[in-house]
Amino acid sequence: MADCEKMFGFIPRLYKYGFDHNNCGGACIKAGQAQWARTLWYLPDVYTWWEENEERFRREINPDIAILRRKKKGVTSPLPLREFRIELQAKWKDALPSLDLFGDLESTPACAYCEAA
């Protein structure tokens, strides 16, 4: 990041927010729970756009598909962004900004675009 700041005069905001990469504007269908939580926390308008479109897709195309997944006792199931947001907002209700809000969430696997050199 020091090289980026030296060469271009700034550090991209997503890196400042703790994202693993600066692609996809903070939202990606390959992102894990931790990145989506960061998107909700730092970029709620972006999260809302994706949530609304996911809900429309689930309503019109397939209700059994969601961007995120939940794994409980070895069983994987869809975790809609709306449900994830509600859970996070309840968890964060009394959280202070200095707390690690994302450490216990699944991290983001890199997609082909993120791995490109």
Summary of the structure (lengths in Angstrom):
residues: 117
radius of gyration: 15.4
end to end distance: 16.4
largest distance: 48.0
contacts: 274
relative contact order: 0.18
helix: 49%
strand: 9%
